[in-house]
Amino acid sequence: MPKYLSVNPFEDISVKTENGHRSKKQRYIRKEGSCSVMFRHVPEEWVLFVNDIFTTLVEIRWRVMFLIFASSYILSWLFFGILFFIIALAHGDIKDPNNDPCVYEVRSFTAAFLFSLETQTTIGYGFRGMSENCMIAIIIVTIQDVMSCFIDTFVIGIVVAKMASARKRAQTVGFSNRAVVNLRDGYMCLSWRIGDFRRHHMVEGSSCAQILHTTVHTTGEINITYEDLVIQQKDIILVTPTTISHRIEPGSPLYKMSLEDLRKADFELLVSFTYTDDSTGMLHQSRTSYTVDEILWGHLFQEMIRVSKKHYKVDYNLFNNTAKVLVPVVSAEEYEQKKNKNEKQLRLCAQPSPRHSPRCSPQPSSRSPQKCDEENCLNDPTVTVELMQDNQPEPNLPTTETESQHQETLAVPRDPTITEQET
């Protein structure tokens, strides 16, 4: 009878591959969710960034943004200060102190710069001010005030958008460090855990998973292909940590993959969670990836939710903890075939044989009717199901004809779905 091994919860299973030690592969998506992709030689790259300057400033680093905004203020003060100095120089305010000035108390470049700073920041110390002698100076002050409003609005909008960026909110939604393969409801499943670390949770969320294959041809061409995984609980309300599961069934890319095949495989599991924040109403997405070395076969996430009289208590110290469970090391396809075959054998053996009819023989017999009824009617065939270990030989069937008519023995391998003995 066919048998298969199982991952024992008290033993460490190691699978040797023919390829030997595998070099560390560059991730497509890092664990924190950022993409490990670099673009080079983009046509008209700077033009594209300048045309979408708002998005460009939102995506840059904080220190670069502060440097750009500080430079914009300082350069605008300096630019208009130079203009005021040129106006004062052309009007003769610097050479003739008794002349009616265009701008009061602007007799040098330093004074012109200070007047530009006071005008744009609306400080107004009271020493310097405009006069009606020069229309050009009044026009320059008006232009500077309008430009100052544009710069302030732009800076405030960028700072608010950057602080409300989805990448910051995504850091408070975490995935487990490992994914696991175990049995759920009699089916082999691939699972990972997701949790929200904030008290104010999202309105709604949808999870997604894909398997990424990277193929490098001999010509140097690289092909990247994606395979979607069907998720059992796709739309969830993430109030407490939830385990997301993909049932490995026909149509799944992992259906024909055993433990040994998984260790030899070369793919990356990409998972994401898209949700709407109830505080800001903005759409966010958190994502991460798992390599084949980060998928634990025969493990189960430990329970981290406890129910008290008033609350549901969540212990995030157990968020990444797993425990070993009994799981076959064969593929889901082979496991389903053997399980269906065993169930079919049980149904066949559980049915009474036609030769053991409960009716008494019509031929006359010297035995009493009571003995005939007891021997032929009450003694139905029995089926004994014995759970076998992997190293135990199959039991011998009875050899005598009398015993073979009233007892059939079926030996099945130890299966997680069969836990009792039927007699």
C-alpha positions as CSV (number, residue, x, y, z in Angstrom):
1,M,0.0,0.0,0.0
2,P,1.4,3.4,-0.8
3,K,2.8,5.5,2.1
4,Y,4.1,9.0,2.5
5,L,6.2,10.8,5.0
6,S,5.0,13.5,7.3
7,V,6.6,16.4,9.0
8,N,6.9,15.4,12.6
9,P,6.4,18.2,15.1
10,F,9.3,17.0,17.2
11,E,11.9,16.6,14.4
12,D,13.7,18.9,12.0
13,I,13.2,18.0,8.4
14,S,16.0,18.9,6.0
15,V,15.8,18.4,2.3
16,K,18.9,18.2,0.1
17,T,18.9,19.7,-3.3
18,E,20.9,18.7,-6.3
19,N,22.0,22.3,-6.9
20,G,23.8,22.5,-3.6
21,H,24.2,25.8,-1.9
22,R,22.1,28.5,-3.6
23,S,23.4,32.0,-3.8
24,K,21.3,34.8,-2.2
25,K,19.0,36.3,-4.8
26,Q,18.1,39.9,-5.0
27,R,14.5,40.5,-3.9
28,Y,12.0,42.1,-6.3
29,I,10.1,43.6,-3.3
30,R,11.9,44.1,0.0
31,K,10.5,43.1,3.3
32,E,9.5,46.6,4.2
33,G,7.6,46.9,0.9
34,S,9.9,49.1,-1.2
35,C,10.7,47.9,-4.7
36,S,14.2,46.9,-5.5
37,V,14.1,48.4,-9.0
38,M,16.3,51.2,-10.5
39,F,15.5,53.0,-13.7
40,R,18.2,54.1,-16.0
41,H,18.4,56.2,-19.2
42,V,14.7,57.3,-19.0
43,P,14.0,59.6,-21.9
44,E,13.4,63.2,-20.9
45,E,13.5,62.2,-17.2
46,W,14.1,65.7,-15.8
47,V,11.3,67.1,-18.0
48,L,8.9,64.5,-16.6
49,F,9.8,65.3,-13.0
50,V,9.5,69.1,-13.6
51,N,6.1,68.7,-15.2
52,D,4.9,66.8,-12.2
53,I,6.7,68.9,-9.6
54,F,4.2,68.3,-6.9
55,T,4.5,64.5,-7.0
56,T,8.3,64.9,-7.3
57,L,8.5,66.9,-4.1
58,V,6.2,64.6,-2.2
59,E,8.4,61.6,-3.1
60,I,11.8,63.1,-2.3
61,R,13.5,62.8,1.1
62,W,12.7,65.2,3.9
63,R,16.2,66.7,4.0
64,V,16.1,67.4,0.3
65,M,12.7,69.0,0.6
66,F,13.8,71.3,3.4
67,L,16.9,72.2,1.4
68,I,14.8,73.1,-1.6
69,F,12.3,75.2,0.3
70,A,15.0,77.0,2.3
71,S,16.8,77.7,-0.9
72,S,13.6,79.0,-2.6
73,Y,13.0,81.5,0.3
74,I,16.6,82.7,0.4
75,L,16.9,83.0,-3.3
76,S,13.7,85.0,-3.6
77,W,14.8,87.4,-0.8
78,L,18.1,87.8,-2.6
79,F,16.6,88.3,-6.0
80,F,14.2,91.0,-4.9
81,G,16.9,92.6,-2.7
82,I,19.0,93.0,-5.8
83,L,16.1,94.6,-7.7
84,F,15.5,97.1,-4.8
85,F,19.2,97.9,-4.7
86,I,19.3,98.6,-8.5
87,I,16.2,100.8,-8.1
88,A,17.8,102.8,-5.3
89,L,21.1,103.0,-7.2
90,A,19.3,104.2,-10.4
91,H,17.2,106.7,-8.5
92,G,20.2,108.2,-6.7
93,D,19.2,107.2,-3.2
94,I,22.7,105.8,-2.4
95,K,24.8,108.7,-3.6
96,D,22.5,111.5,-2.4
97,P,21.3,111.1,1.2
98,N,19.0,114.2,0.9
99,N,17.2,112.9,-2.2
100,D,13.6,111.7,-1.7
101,P,14.1,107.9,-1.8
102,C,12.0,105.2,-3.5
103,V,12.3,103.1,-0.4
104,Y,13.0,104.7,2.9
105,E,16.2,103.7,4.8
106,V,17.6,101.7,1.8
107,R,21.0,103.2,1.2
108,S,23.0,100.0,0.7
109,F,22.7,96.4,-0.6
110,T,22.3,95.1,2.9
111,A,19.5,97.4,3.6
112,A,17.8,96.4,0.3
113,F,18.1,92.7,1.3
114,L,16.6,93.4,4.7
115,F,13.7,95.3,3.1
116,S,13.1,92.4,0.8
117,L,13.1,89.9,3.7
118,E,10.8,92.1,5.8
119,T,8.4,92.6,2.9
120,Q,8.1,88.9,2.0
121,T,7.8,87.7,5.6
122,T,5.5,90.6,6.7
123,I,7.8,91.4,9.6
124,G,7.8,95.2,9.3
125,Y,10.3,96.6,11.8
126,G,9.1,100.2,11.1
127,F,12.4,101.7,9.7
128,R,12.0,100.8,6.1
129,G,9.0,101.4,3.9
130,M,7.7,102.3,0.4
131,S,7.2,105.8,-0.9
132,E,5.1,107.1,-3.7
133,N,8.1,108.5,-5.6
134,C,8.8,105.3,-7.7
135,M,6.1,103.4,-9.4
136,I,8.5,100.6,-10.4
137,A,9.3,99.9,-6.8
138,I,5.6,99.6,-6.0
139,I,5.2,97.1,-8.8
140,I,8.2,95.0,-7.6
141,V,6.7,94.9,-4.0
142,T,3.4,93.8,-5.4
143,I,5.0,91.0,-7.4
144,Q,7.0,89.9,-4.4
145,D,3.9,89.7,-2.2
146,V,2.1,87.5,-4.7
147,M,5.0,85.2,-5.1
148,S,5.4,84.9,-1.4
149,C,1.8,83.7,-1.2
150,F,2.5,81.1,-3.9
151,I,5.6,79.8,-2.1
152,D,3.9,79.5,1.3
153,T,0.9,77.7,-0.2
154,F,3.2,75.3,-2.1
155,V,5.3,74.6,1.0
156,I,2.3,73.9,3.2
157,G,0.6,71.6,0.7
158,I,3.8,69.6,0.1
159,V,4.4,69.2,3.9
160,V,0.8,68.1,4.5
161,A,0.9,65.6,1.6
162,K,4.2,64.2,2.6
163,M,3.2,63.7,6.2
164,A,0.0,61.9,5.1
165,S,1.9,59.8,2.6
166,A,0.7,56.1,2.3
167,R,4.2,54.9,2.9
168,K,4.1,56.2,6.5
169,R,0.7,54.6,7.3
170,A,1.9,51.4,5.6
171,Q,4.6,51.0,8.3
172,T,1.9,50.5,10.9
173,V,0.4,47.5,9.0
174,G,2.8,44.6,9.3
175,F,3.1,41.1,7.8
176,S,4.6,38.1,9.5
177,N,8.3,37.3,8.9
178,R,7.5,33.9,7.5
179,A,4.7,32.2,5.6
180,V,3.7,28.6,6.5
181,V,2.2,25.5,4.8
182,N,-0.2,23.4,6.9
183,L,-3.5,21.6,6.8
184,R,-6.7,23.6,7.2
185,D,-10.1,21.8,7.0
186,G,-8.4,18.8,5.3
187,Y,-6.7,20.8,2.6
188,M,-3.1,21.9,2.3
189,C,-2.9,25.7,2.6
190,L,-0.3,28.5,2.3
191,S,-0.8,31.1,5.0
192,W,0.7,34.3,6.3
193,R,-0.4,36.7,9.0
194,I,-1.2,40.4,8.8
195,G,-2.0,42.8,11.6
196,D,-2.6,46.5,12.2
197,F,-0.6,48.1,15.0
198,R,-2.8,51.2,15.4
199,R,-5.9,51.6,17.6
200,H,-7.8,53.4,14.8
201,H,-8.2,50.8,12.1
202,M,-9.0,51.0,8.4
203,V,-12.5,51.0,7.0
204,E,-12.1,48.1,4.6
205,G,-9.2,46.1,3.1
206,S,-8.5,43.6,0.3
207,S,-5.5,41.2,0.2
208,C,-3.7,40.0,-2.9
209,A,-1.0,37.5,-3.6
210,Q,1.1,36.6,-6.6
211,I,4.0,34.3,-7.4
212,L,6.8,36.0,-9.3
213,H,9.1,33.9,-11.5
214,T,12.3,35.5,-12.9
215,T,13.8,33.6,-15.9
216,V,17.2,34.5,-17.3
217,H,17.9,33.1,-20.8
218,T,21.3,32.3,-22.2
219,T,21.1,35.4,-24.4
220,G,20.8,37.6,-21.3
221,E,17.1,38.3,-21.7
222,I,15.2,38.4,-18.4
223,N,11.5,37.5,-18.3
224,I,9.3,38.3,-15.3
225,T,6.0,36.4,-15.0
226,Y,3.3,36.6,-12.4
227,E,0.8,33.9,-11.3
228,D,-2.2,34.9,-9.2
229,L,-3.1,33.0,-6.0
230,V,-6.7,32.6,-5.1
231,I,-7.2,33.8,-1.5
232,Q,-10.0,32.4,0.7
233,Q,-10.5,35.5,2.7
234,K,-9.8,38.3,0.3
235,D,-11.9,41.1,1.8
236,I,-11.4,41.5,5.5
237,I,-11.9,44.0,8.3
238,L,-8.5,44.1,10.0
239,V,-9.4,44.8,13.6
240,T,-7.4,41.9,15.1
241,P,-4.5,40.1,13.4
242,T,-5.7,37.8,10.7
243,T,-4.2,34.8,8.9
244,I,-4.6,35.0,5.2
245,S,-4.8,31.6,3.5
246,H,-4.5,30.2,0.0
247,R,-5.9,26.8,-0.5
248,I,-3.5,24.6,-2.6
249,E,-6.0,22.9,-4.9
250,P,-6.2,22.2,-8.7
251,G,-5.3,25.4,-10.5
252,S,-2.9,26.6,-7.9
253,P,0.8,27.1,-9.0
254,L,1.8,25.1,-5.9
255,Y,-0.6,22.2,-6.4
256,K,2.1,19.8,-7.8
257,M,4.9,21.1,-5.5
258,S,6.2,18.9,-2.6
259,L,8.5,20.0,0.2
260,E,11.5,18.9,-1.9
261,D,10.2,20.7,-4.9
262,L,9.7,23.8,-2.8
263,R,13.3,23.8,-1.6
264,K,14.5,23.5,-5.2
265,A,12.1,26.1,-6.6
266,D,13.1,29.6,-7.5
267,F,10.3,32.1,-7.0
268,E,9.2,35.0,-4.8
269,L,5.8,35.2,-3.1
270,L,4.5,38.8,-3.3
271,V,1.6,39.7,-0.9
272,S,-0.1,43.1,-0.5
273,F,-3.0,44.6,1.5
274,T,-4.9,47.6,0.1
275,Y,-7.1,49.5,2.5
276,T,-8.8,52.8,3.3
277,D,-7.7,54.6,6.5
278,D,-10.7,55.7,8.6
279,S,-8.8,58.8,10.0
280,T,-7.8,60.4,6.7
281,G,-10.0,58.6,4.2
282,M,-7.0,57.9,2.0
283,L,-6.2,54.7,0.1
284,H,-3.1,52.9,1.2
285,Q,-1.2,49.7,0.4
286,S,1.2,47.6,2.4
287,R,3.2,44.9,0.8
288,T,6.0,42.5,1.4
289,S,7.6,39.3,-0.1
290,Y,8.6,35.8,0.9
291,T,11.3,33.8,-0.7
292,V,11.2,30.0,-0.7
293,D,13.5,29.9,2.3
294,E,11.0,32.0,4.3
295,I,8.1,29.5,3.6
296,L,8.0,27.0,6.5
297,W,6.5,23.6,5.7
298,G,4.6,22.0,8.5
299,H,4.2,25.1,10.7
300,L,1.2,26.8,12.2
301,F,0.9,30.3,13.6
302,Q,0.4,30.5,17.4
303,E,-2.8,31.9,18.7
304,M,-2.3,35.5,19.9
305,I,-5.9,36.5,20.8
306,R,-7.3,36.0,24.3
307,V,-10.8,36.7,25.4
308,S,-11.4,38.4,28.7
309,K,-14.7,39.6,30.3
310,K,-14.4,43.1,28.8
311,H,-11.9,42.9,26.0
312,Y,-10.2,40.9,23.3
313,K,-6.5,40.9,24.2
314,V,-3.9,40.7,21.5
315,D,-0.4,39.7,22.3
316,Y,1.9,41.0,19.5
317,N,4.8,39.1,21.0
318,L,3.4,36.0,19.3
319,F,2.8,37.7,16.0
320,N,5.7,35.9,14.2
321,N,5.8,32.7,16.4
322,T,5.0,29.4,14.8
323,A,4.7,25.8,16.0
324,K,5.4,22.6,14.1
325,V,2.4,20.4,13.1
326,L,2.0,17.1,11.3
327,V,1.9,17.8,7.6
328,P,2.6,15.5,4.6
329,V,5.8,16.3,2.7
330,V,4.2,15.3,-0.6
331,S,2.5,17.6,-3.0
332,A,-1.1,18.6,-2.5
333,E,-2.0,16.7,-5.7
334,E,-0.5,13.4,-4.3
335,Y,-2.1,14.0,-0.9
336,E,-5.5,14.5,-2.4
337,Q,-5.2,11.4,-4.6
338,K,-4.2,9.2,-1.6
339,K,-6.9,10.7,0.6
340,N,-9.6,10.1,-2.0
341,K,-8.3,6.6,-2.5
342,N,-8.4,5.8,1.2
343,E,-11.9,7.2,1.5
344,K,-13.1,5.1,-1.4
345,Q,-11.6,2.0,0.1
346,L,-13.3,2.7,3.4
347,R,-16.7,3.2,1.7
348,L,-16.2,-0.1,-0.2
349,C,-15.2,-2.0,2.9
350,A,-17.9,-0.6,5.1
351,Q,-20.7,-1.9,2.8
352,P,-21.9,-5.5,3.7
353,S,-20.9,-8.2,1.2
354,P,-23.8,-9.8,-0.8
355,R,-22.7,-13.3,0.3
356,H,-23.4,-12.4,3.9
357,S,-27.1,-12.0,3.4
358,P,-29.1,-11.7,6.6
359,R,-31.7,-14.1,5.2
360,C,-31.5,-17.8,6.2
361,S,-30.9,-20.4,3.7
362,P,-34.1,-21.9,2.2
363,Q,-32.6,-25.4,2.3
364,P,-33.8,-27.5,5.3
365,S,-31.2,-27.8,8.0
366,S,-30.9,-29.9,11.1
367,R,-29.9,-26.8,13.1
368,S,-32.5,-24.8,14.9
369,P,-33.9,-21.6,13.4
370,Q,-32.4,-19.7,16.4
371,K,-28.9,-20.9,15.6
372,C,-29.3,-20.1,12.0
373,D,-30.4,-16.6,12.8
374,E,-27.5,-16.0,15.1
375,E,-24.8,-17.4,12.8
376,N,-26.0,-16.0,9.5
377,C,-28.1,-12.9,10.3
378,L,-26.4,-11.3,13.4
379,N,-22.8,-11.8,12.4
380,D,-22.3,-9.0,10.0
381,P,-18.9,-8.5,8.5
382,T,-16.7,-6.1,10.5
383,V,-14.1,-3.7,9.2
384,T,-11.0,-2.9,11.3
385,V,-9.1,0.3,10.4
386,E,-5.6,0.3,11.8
387,L,-3.4,3.4,11.8
388,M,0.1,2.3,10.6
389,Q,3.4,4.0,11.3
390,D,5.7,4.5,8.4
391,N,8.1,1.8,9.5
392,Q,5.5,-0.9,10.4
393,P,4.7,-3.7,8.0
394,E,1.2,-4.3,6.8
395,P,-0.9,-6.6,8.9
396,N,-1.6,-10.1,7.6
397,L,-5.1,-10.9,6.6
398,P,-6.9,-14.0,8.2
399,T,-6.3,-17.1,6.3
400,T,-9.2,-19.3,7.3
401,E,-12.3,-19.3,5.3
402,T,-14.6,-18.7,8.2
403,E,-12.7,-15.7,9.5
404,S,-12.4,-14.2,6.0
405,Q,-16.2,-14.3,5.6
406,H,-16.8,-12.2,8.7
407,Q,-13.7,-9.9,9.0
408,E,-11.9,-7.7,6.5
409,T,-8.9,-5.7,7.6
410,L,-7.9,-2.4,5.9
411,A,-4.5,-0.8,6.6
412,V,-4.2,2.9,5.8
413,P,-1.2,5.2,6.4
414,R,-1.3,7.7,9.2
415,D,-3.3,10.6,7.9
416,P,-4.2,13.8,9.8
417,T,-7.8,13.5,8.7
418,I,-8.3,10.0,10.4
419,T,-7.9,10.1,14.1
420,E,-10.1,7.3,15.4
421,Q,-10.5,3.5,15.0
422,E,-13.8,2.3,13.7
423,T,-14.9,-1.2,14.8
